[in-house]
Amino acid sequence: MSEEKNEKFEKDTAGTLNGPDGKSSKTPSKGSANKRIFGIFFTAILLLSGTLFSTQPVQSLLHVNDASNERTIDLEGFAWDITKNPVITVLIIPNPDLPGWRNDYVEDVKQAFKDWTICTAIFTAEHGYTYLNKIRFDIHVAEANDTANGNYNITVKWVARIDSRGAAGGTVVLSNPNGEITKVSITIPITVDKNGQIITLADDDVRNIMADEIGHSLGLGHSNYPEDADYGFYDIPSKVICHSSLDLIGLATVYEYLGQGWFQPPAKSTVSLQGTGITYHYMRNGM
């Protein structure tokens, strides 16, 4: 691998805005959820060894021979109250005035939300945790450069480049004192600075970065496994990366309260597949 290809981006800057009285303060998390930062260089989030999505029939055929217990994912300690708001509304705000903008970016973001939904359905069909199917997204696209975000739960917007050096995406999560997520803002750059070279993100890059940012918007942090969709560093360019059983176990833990019928946020913690009887595998055949 060339030196350039070895340079990687940290996926995003983690920060949660909490606070009663509407006076929120930014609390950085441990390099996980809400806002992701890329380091000075691109730090490969995924090393793409069979973790890719494909257009093959939906199934999880790709299993990994590994010590799954050593692979973990962080939980940020907050969640949406699906018992109160059964549908998470999303507003995608195009920005065609940005140099390098392509209308396909909007479809990439839509597909990233669809990927989460599809992979959740596959996971629950294989392993249970069917309460996860209650998490639904309602996607809307704003007029170009429309700044009126309305009452949408999640907004997705683009900028030319994120200020944090090496950042490939950022998510800010607002939560109330009860641990309930109230608002999420996701920011995706059009370009990144790789070794002094300005690179415009490809469709697969946008989809992969959004996969991680959506995880943050649902209450997930980062995985410690470099080939996981929720790992904290992303190598540009990459092919589409697949959600794993670890990602979904994390999500199942965050929304475990749905099985009991009343809202209860998860503890801020780290979870693994240990004790679940589930091996680490990807939710779609990504070969």
C-alpha positions, 0 to 999 in steps of 0.5 A: 500500500502506498503511503497515501492509501494508508492515510485515514480519516477519523469518522466524526466528532463526538459531542452531545448537547444536554441540558435542562432549561434549553441551555445545552452544553457540549460534552465530548464522548469517547470518540464515539456517537454523536459527533465524530472526528477524523484525526490528522490523517485518514484512519481506516475505519474499515479494512474491507475484508469481505465486509462490503454490501452487495446487490445480491439477495438479502441475507447474512451469509458472511460469517467471520471466524474470530473471538467475537467477545473481543469486539465491542461497541459503545453505547452513549446512554441515550435513545429515542422514545419510540413509545411516544414517537413511533416514527423518526422523521428525517429531513435531507437538505441538499446544497447544490451551491457547493463545489462538487455537489451531485444530486446522487448524494441525496439518494446515497443518504436515503439508501443509508437509512434503508440499509439500517432498516434492511439489516435490522429486519435481517437481524431480527429474523435470524436472532429475535429482538423483534422490538427493533422493527418498531424503529422506523424512519420517515424520509423527506427532502427539503428544497435546495438550501432550505434552512427551515428544519421544522419539527423533524427529528433528524436533519442531514446537511452538507458543507464544503469541508468540516473544520475538524482536520480529517473529519469525514462526518459529524453528528450532534445529538440533543437529549433531555435530562431523562436520556431521551434524544430530542433532536439530531443534526448530521453534517456530511462534507463534500470534500476531505483533505487527504495528505494535502490532496482535496478529494471529493467524496464518492457515493459509497463514501457518503453511504458508509459515513452515513451508516456510522452517523445514523448509528450515532443518531440512534444512540450508538458509539463506536466499535473497536473493530476496524472492519465494522461499519461503526468503527471510528476511522474510515479509509477513503475511498472504500466500497460499501460496508456492511452492518454487523451483528455487533452493531445490531446487538448494540442497537438491541441493547439501546432499545431494550426498553421496547420489550417492556413497553416504557421508556428507559435509556440505556446506561452509558456502557460498552457491549459485546456479543459475549453471552448472546450465542451470536457470532460476529457476522454481516447482515448482508452478503458483501462478498 
